[in-house]
Amino acid sequence: MRIRTDGDYAHRKDVIEDAAEFWGVNKTDAVVKSCDLAGRVLPQLEQALAEADIPPSEAEKIADAVSTRNVTVEFKRPSVSVHPD
């Protein structure tokens, strides 16, 4: 699999390199680990925020904290949405 990192896609290089540094692995392994994490954690986070007995202001802080440049987590009681930007 090839991931374009030229032209309009140049930002992807930084994202992948950041992930590789975070995980302490090469870029290919970083992409795999990050995809696995996103596929498992984001749905669980969405469910937890929707069902947790925490104040809405705290749930909003959590949603803001885990949002990234590519994924937005929005909390609007009673619903939570996770979507790519």
C-alpha positions, 0 to 999 in steps of 0.5 A: 500500500502506498500513501501519498505525501506530496502536494495537497497530501504533504500533511500526511507525512507529519502525521505519520512521522508523529505516530511513528515517534509516539509508538517508537516504531517505523512508519508502516507499523505506526500506521497499522497501530494507529488504525487499530487503535482508531478502529477499536477505541473511538467507537468505545469512546463514543459509547462511553461518553454517551452512557457515562454519568459525568457532567456534560461540561466534563464530557465536552472537555474530553471530546475536545481533548481527543479531537485531532486535526483529522477527527472531531469528537462532538458531545451534545447530550444525549448524543456523541459523534465521531467523524472525520474532518 
